[in-house]
Amino acid sequence: MGGGSWATALARLLMNNCDTITWYMRRQDRIDQFIQLGHNPAYLTDVRFDIRRISFTDDINQAVREADTLLLAMPSPYLKDHIDKVREPLHDKHIVTAIKGIVPDGNMLVTDYLSHRFCIPRENMLVVSGPCHAEEVALDRPSYLTVGCCDIDKASAFARCLEYGNSHTILSTDVDGIEYAGVLKNVYAIAAGVIHGLKRGDNLLAMLVSNAIREMDRFLSAVDTTPRDICDSVYLGDLLVTAYSRFSRNHNFGSMIGRGYSVKSARMEMEQTAEGYYGTKCMHEINQHLAVDMPILDTVYDILYRGIPADTAITRLTRNSQTLH
């Protein structure tokens, strides 16, 4: 469910292990082009598909009726626009979210929102995350996806659907931790991009990232007591690839701001959604209640939502030895 680059990369993996898939996209014209060309006309256009094995639809309820498992791969700000149109029962479906974002307005994790909205049992909710840029997954470069579920057997069953070639899977039961980490790493990637755009250098960037993983660990420990190793790839690895990679839209968004773009103009110029823009506001509001020490999150919020110049905000963050160490 979704038509972007991440949805396309995941569909490619699924088709290596499944006879057929149903693919929901909201635009019929995009579907028509896909069928005509044999590839997604807008994203990862070099990835070819056997169209005969795909049942395309722009009707989300048809997609739900035909499927036993739904894989969500759309930007989190648009999730409610799509999923709230569902009239078919979902309580007996398995829902896999590959969305690395949070549901705005209510500041809810995607699994929490879906479980509350559609009465889906927690054991039927799965997450897919990790250091896995869509472009590299699609090119069959070595990638390691973490599949999380409170029922480890269900995580294992779905993981087998994603394993092919150089794509490997890791299992976890830390569903909430994985989801929150997926939101926070985008926030920190914006900060990394700002530093890059300001030309503050790799030394400072390394300092920022090393502090960001500690900040993430503090938050995850406060919000969920599930035992975890913050150095696992789904936490630290995903943070590193998002903070440094040229494929990272959040890094690129932050870099534009560091180079002098206004937040509004940077958002307008981005061809894809920078999830961290929305995630920053949501996580800041959540932390208003938790009061975890999160100076990097606060700095990004100041830049994006309080109009503090990027140079001023980063200087204030980095000159305080009690903040970064």
C-alpha positions as CSV (number, residue, x, y, z in Angstrom):
1,M,0.0,0.0,0.0
2,G,1.8,3.1,-1.3
3,G,3.4,4.2,-4.6
4,G,6.8,5.7,-3.6
5,S,10.3,4.4,-3.7
6,W,10.1,2.4,-0.4
7,A,6.9,0.8,-1.5
8,T,8.5,-0.1,-4.8
9,A,11.6,-1.6,-3.3
10,L,9.5,-3.7,-0.9
11,A,7.3,-4.9,-3.7
12,R,10.3,-6.0,-5.6
13,L,11.4,-8.1,-2.6
14,L,7.9,-9.6,-2.1
15,M,7.7,-10.6,-5.8
16,N,10.8,-12.7,-5.4
17,N,8.9,-14.8,-2.8
18,C,5.2,-14.5,-3.6
19,D,3.3,-15.7,-6.6
20,T,1.1,-12.6,-6.8
21,I,0.6,-9.4,-4.9
22,T,-2.1,-6.7,-4.8
23,W,-0.8,-3.2,-5.0
24,Y,-2.8,-0.2,-3.9
25,M,-1.9,3.2,-5.3
26,R,-4.2,6.2,-5.0
27,R,-3.8,7.5,-8.6
28,Q,-5.2,5.5,-11.4
29,D,-3.2,7.4,-14.0
30,R,0.0,6.3,-12.2
31,I,-1.3,2.7,-12.3
32,D,-2.0,3.0,-16.0
33,Q,1.5,4.2,-16.7
34,F,3.0,1.5,-14.5
35,I,1.2,-1.2,-16.5
36,Q,2.2,0.3,-19.8
37,L,5.9,0.7,-18.9
38,G,6.4,-2.3,-16.7
39,H,8.0,-0.1,-13.9
40,N,7.0,2.6,-11.5
41,P,6.9,5.7,-13.7
42,A,7.9,8.1,-10.9
43,Y,10.2,6.1,-8.5
44,L,13.0,3.6,-9.0
45,T,12.3,3.5,-12.7
46,D,15.1,1.0,-13.4
47,V,13.3,-1.7,-11.4
48,R,11.3,-3.9,-13.7
49,F,8.2,-5.9,-12.7
50,D,6.2,-8.8,-14.1
51,I,2.9,-6.9,-14.4
52,R,1.0,-10.1,-14.9
53,R,1.6,-11.1,-11.3
54,I,0.3,-7.8,-9.8
55,S,-3.3,-6.9,-9.2
56,F,-3.3,-3.1,-9.2
57,T,-6.1,-1.1,-7.6
58,D,-6.8,2.5,-6.6
59,D,-9.6,1.2,-4.3
60,I,-8.2,0.7,-0.8
61,N,-11.2,-1.4,0.2
62,Q,-10.7,-3.8,-2.7
63,A,-7.0,-4.2,-1.7
64,V,-8.1,-5.0,1.9
65,R,-10.6,-7.6,0.7
66,E,-8.1,-9.4,-1.5
67,A,-5.2,-9.5,1.0
68,D,-4.5,-11.5,4.2
69,T,-1.5,-9.2,5.0
70,L,-1.3,-5.5,4.4
71,L,2.2,-3.9,4.0
72,L,2.0,-0.1,4.6
73,A,4.7,2.0,2.9
74,M,3.4,5.5,2.6
75,P,4.4,8.7,4.3
76,S,3.0,9.0,7.8
77,P,1.4,12.4,7.2
78,Y,-0.9,10.8,4.6
79,L,-1.6,7.6,6.4
80,K,-5.0,8.7,7.9
81,D,-6.1,10.1,4.5
82,H,-5.8,6.6,3.1
83,I,-6.5,4.2,5.9
84,D,-9.6,6.1,7.3
85,K,-11.3,5.2,4.0
86,V,-11.2,1.5,4.9
87,R,-14.6,0.1,5.6
88,E,-13.6,-3.6,5.4
89,P,-12.8,-5.3,8.7
90,L,-9.1,-5.4,9.6
91,H,-9.2,-7.2,12.9
92,D,-8.4,-10.5,11.2
93,K,-5.7,-9.2,9.0
94,H,-1.9,-9.0,9.6
95,I,-0.7,-5.4,9.3
96,V,3.0,-4.7,8.6
97,T,4.1,-1.1,8.8
98,A,7.2,0.0,7.0
99,I,6.4,3.7,7.8
100,K,9.3,5.4,9.6
101,G,7.1,8.2,11.0
102,I,4.5,9.0,13.5
103,V,0.8,9.8,13.0
104,P,0.4,13.6,13.3
105,D,-2.4,15.3,15.4
106,G,-2.6,12.5,17.9
107,N,1.2,11.9,18.0
108,M,0.6,8.2,17.9
109,L,2.8,5.4,16.7
110,V,1.4,3.8,13.5
111,T,0.8,0.5,15.2
112,D,-1.0,2.2,18.1
113,Y,-3.2,4.2,15.8
114,L,-4.2,1.2,13.7
115,S,-4.7,-1.0,16.7
116,H,-7.0,1.6,18.3
117,R,-8.8,2.6,15.2
118,F,-9.5,-0.9,13.8
119,C,-9.3,-3.1,17.0
120,I,-6.4,-5.1,15.5
121,P,-4.7,-7.5,18.0
122,R,-1.2,-6.5,18.9
123,E,0.1,-9.9,17.9
124,N,-1.1,-9.1,14.3
125,M,0.9,-5.9,14.1
126,L,4.4,-6.0,12.6
127,V,7.1,-3.4,11.8
128,V,9.9,-3.4,9.2
129,S,12.8,-1.0,9.7
130,G,16.6,-0.8,9.8
131,P,19.3,0.8,7.6
132,C,17.6,0.1,4.3
133,H,17.5,2.9,1.8
134,A,15.0,2.0,-0.9
135,E,17.5,2.7,-3.7
136,E,20.0,0.2,-2.3
137,V,17.4,-2.5,-1.6
138,A,16.2,-2.1,-5.2
139,L,19.7,-2.5,-6.5
140,D,20.2,-5.7,-4.4
141,R,23.0,-4.2,-2.4
142,P,23.6,-6.0,0.9
143,S,20.8,-4.8,3.2
144,Y,19.5,-6.0,6.6
145,L,15.9,-5.4,7.5
146,T,14.6,-5.9,11.0
147,V,11.1,-7.3,11.3
148,G,9.5,-6.7,14.7
149,C,6.4,-8.3,16.3
150,C,5.5,-9.3,19.8
151,D,4.8,-12.7,18.3
152,I,8.3,-13.8,17.1
153,D,6.9,-16.6,15.0
154,K,4.9,-14.2,13.0
155,A,7.9,-11.9,12.6
156,S,9.8,-14.9,11.3
157,A,7.1,-15.9,8.9
158,F,6.9,-12.5,7.3
159,A,10.7,-12.1,7.3
160,R,11.0,-15.0,4.9
161,C,8.9,-13.0,2.4
162,L,11.6,-10.3,2.3
163,E,14.7,-12.5,2.1
164,Y,16.2,-12.7,-1.4
165,G,19.7,-12.2,-2.8
166,N,21.5,-9.7,-0.7
167,S,18.5,-8.8,1.4
168,H,18.6,-10.3,4.9
169,T,16.4,-10.1,8.0
170,I,16.8,-9.8,11.7
171,L,14.0,-10.5,14.2
172,S,12.9,-8.4,17.2
173,T,10.1,-8.1,19.7
174,D,10.8,-4.4,20.4
175,V,7.9,-3.0,18.3
176,D,7.5,0.4,20.0
177,G,11.3,0.9,20.3
178,I,11.8,0.3,16.6
179,E,9.0,2.7,15.7
180,Y,10.2,5.5,17.9
181,A,13.8,5.0,16.7
182,G,12.5,5.2,13.1
183,V,11.0,8.6,13.9
184,L,14.0,10.0,15.9
185,K,16.7,9.0,13.4
186,N,14.9,11.3,10.8
187,V,15.1,14.2,13.2
188,Y,18.8,13.6,13.9
189,A,19.4,13.3,10.1
190,I,18.0,16.8,9.6
191,A,20.4,18.1,12.2
192,A,23.3,16.3,10.4
193,G,22.2,17.8,7.2
194,V,22.1,21.3,8.7
195,I,25.7,20.8,9.9
196,H,26.7,19.7,6.4
197,G,25.0,22.6,4.8
198,L,26.7,25.0,7.2
199,K,30.0,23.5,6.3
200,R,30.8,22.9,10.0
201,G,32.8,19.7,9.2
202,D,32.9,16.0,9.7
203,N,34.3,16.2,13.2
204,L,31.3,18.0,14.5
205,L,29.0,15.7,12.5
206,A,30.5,12.7,14.2
207,M,30.1,14.4,17.6
208,L,26.4,15.1,16.8
209,V,25.7,11.5,15.8
210,S,27.4,10.0,18.8
211,N,25.3,12.2,21.1
212,A,22.2,11.5,19.0
213,I,22.3,7.8,19.7
214,R,22.6,8.5,23.5
215,E,19.7,10.9,23.2
216,M,17.7,8.2,21.4
217,D,18.6,5.6,24.1
218,R,17.4,8.0,26.8
219,F,14.1,8.5,25.2
220,L,13.5,4.8,24.3
221,S,14.3,3.8,27.9
222,A,11.8,6.4,29.2
223,V,9.0,5.4,26.9
224,D,9.4,1.6,26.8
225,T,11.3,-0.6,29.2
226,T,11.8,-3.5,26.7
227,P,15.5,-4.6,26.9
228,R,17.4,-3.5,23.8
229,D,20.9,-2.9,22.6
230,I,21.0,0.6,21.2
231,C,24.0,-0.4,19.0
232,D,21.8,-2.9,17.0
233,S,21.4,-2.0,13.3
234,V,17.8,-1.1,13.7
235,Y,18.7,1.8,16.0
236,L,22.4,2.9,15.5
237,G,22.7,1.5,12.0
238,D,19.6,3.3,10.8
239,L,20.7,6.5,12.4
240,L,24.1,6.3,10.7
241,V,22.8,5.6,7.2
242,T,20.1,8.3,7.5
243,A,22.5,10.9,8.9
244,Y,25.3,10.4,6.3
245,S,23.9,8.9,3.1
246,R,23.3,11.0,-0.1
247,F,20.0,9.0,-0.4
248,S,18.7,10.4,2.8
249,R,15.9,12.9,2.1
250,N,16.0,14.1,5.7
251,H,19.7,14.8,5.5
252,N,19.2,16.6,2.2
253,F,16.3,18.6,3.6
254,G,18.5,19.7,6.6
255,S,21.4,20.5,4.2
256,M,19.3,22.9,2.2
257,I,18.3,24.7,5.4
258,G,22.0,24.9,6.4
259,R,22.8,26.4,3.0
260,G,20.3,29.2,3.6
261,Y,16.9,27.9,2.3
262,S,13.9,28.8,4.4
263,V,12.1,25.9,5.9
264,K,9.2,26.6,3.6
265,S,11.3,26.8,0.4
266,A,13.2,23.6,1.3
267,R,10.0,21.7,1.8
268,M,8.7,23.0,-1.5
269,E,11.8,21.9,-3.4
270,M,11.9,18.4,-1.9
271,E,10.5,15.9,-4.4
272,Q,9.7,13.4,-1.6
273,T,8.4,13.8,1.9
274,A,11.0,14.5,4.6
275,E,9.4,12.6,7.4
276,G,11.6,14.2,10.0
277,Y,9.9,17.6,9.5
278,Y,6.6,16.1,10.9
279,G,8.4,13.8,13.3
280,T,10.2,16.7,15.0
281,K,7.0,18.4,16.0
282,C,5.4,15.2,17.2
283,M,8.4,14.0,19.2
284,H,8.8,17.5,20.8
285,E,5.2,17.5,21.9
286,I,5.5,13.9,23.3
287,N,8.6,14.9,25.2
288,Q,6.8,17.8,26.8
289,H,5.2,15.2,29.0
290,L,8.2,12.9,29.5
291,A,10.8,15.7,30.0
292,V,13.7,13.6,28.7
293,D,16.9,15.5,28.1
294,M,16.9,15.9,24.3
295,P,18.9,19.0,23.3
296,I,19.3,17.8,19.6
297,L,15.6,17.3,19.2
298,D,15.0,20.7,20.8
299,T,17.5,22.4,18.4
300,V,15.9,20.9,15.3
301,Y,12.5,22.0,16.6
302,D,13.8,25.6,17.2
303,I,15.0,25.7,13.6
304,L,11.9,24.2,11.9
305,Y,9.1,25.6,14.1
306,R,10.4,28.6,16.0
307,G,12.3,30.3,13.2
308,I,15.7,30.3,14.9
309,P,18.4,30.7,12.3
310,A,20.2,27.4,11.7
311,D,23.6,28.9,12.4
312,T,22.5,30.3,15.7
313,A,20.7,27.2,16.8
314,I,23.7,24.9,16.0
315,T,26.2,27.2,17.6
316,R,24.1,27.3,20.8
317,L,23.9,23.5,20.8
318,T,27.6,22.9,20.2
319,R,29.1,25.5,22.5
320,N,27.5,24.0,25.6
321,S,29.9,21.3,26.8
322,Q,27.2,20.0,29.1
323,T,25.0,19.3,26.0
324,L,27.4,17.5,23.7
325,H,30.2,15.4,25.2
